[in-house]
């Protein structure tokens, strides 16, 4: 296993992972990634965040997870919804060591 990605990741799933409980296969996959020290990328979807959610994210970060909110970037001046979604996908791929050459980087001219 090279990495585990949970996208979208509900705050409920994050809470289960932070508490060490596994109620379903997604929870178990995340728990095993943490236990084995594999890269674990969690992509939360909810906003705004409660203090409880922020503390849960902090606990998971301390345990080794990457918290990567599904927040698209606008500096590349995306023209379509697909380009907005691609900014998130490309960030996820970068974090697991699979950068996509089509991904826009800061300072890069759009082709």
N, C-alpha and C positions, 0 to 999 in steps of 0.2 A: 504494500500500500504506500503510495507516494504522498497522498494528501487526502483530507476529507473536507468537503465543502458542503455547508448547509445553507441553501438559498431557495426561497426566503427562509429566514430563521425567526420564528416567533419568540416573543419574550418568555412565553411558557416553556418552550424548548430550552431556551437559555437557562431558565430557572431550574429545570430538571438537570441539566448538565452541571450547573454550579452546585446543586445539592447532591450530586452523585447518584441520582435515581434514573433508572432506565425503564420507561413505560412502553416504549415501542422501538422499532428498528432504527429510526433516526437518532433517538437518544442513545441507543447502544453504540451506534457507529461513532458518534461524537465522543462518548465516554471511552471507547477503545482508543481513539486517536489521542486523547489526552493521556491515557494510561501508558500508551506505547511511545509517547513523545513525537508522534507524527504531526505534520502541519495540519492545523484545524482552522478553517476560515468560516466565520459565522457572519451572515449578511442579514442583519435585522431590518425589518420593514416598518416598524411602528415609529410614529412621532406624535406628539412630544413624548419625551422619556420621563418616567417618574424617577424619584430618587432610588426606589427599590430596583428598577431596571438598570440604572447607572451602577449601583453597587454590584448587581449581578454581573454586568459586563466587566467591571473591575476584577471581580473574583475569577472570571474566565480568562481575562488577560493575564493575571498573575499565574494562572495554571498553564499558560502557554498558547492560548487561542489568539487568533487575529480577529478583531472586531472590525468589520468593513461595512459600514452602513450603505444601504442602497441609495446613495445620493449622487446623482449624475453631476458631472462637471460641465461648465458652460464656457470655459476659456477657449475651447476649440471651435466655438461658434457652430454647434451642431444645427443641422438644417431639418432633421427628421427625428421622430420619436425613436426610430431604430438606432440612430447615431447616439442619442442620449443613453439608451440601454447598453450600447456597445462600450461606453465609458466605464460602466460598472463591470461588465464581463471582462474587459481588458485589465482592469485593476485586479480582479480575482485571479486571472491567469498569471499576471506578473507575480503575485504573492505565492503562487505554487511553483514558480520557476518555468512557466510556459508562456513567455511573452509573445504577443501576436504582433507581427510586423505592421498590421493595419491599424494598430492602436495609436492614437494621437498623443504626442508628448508635448509638455510645456515648451514653448519656444520654437516648435516645429511648424513649418508652413504646411497648410492643408493642401493636398494634391488634387 
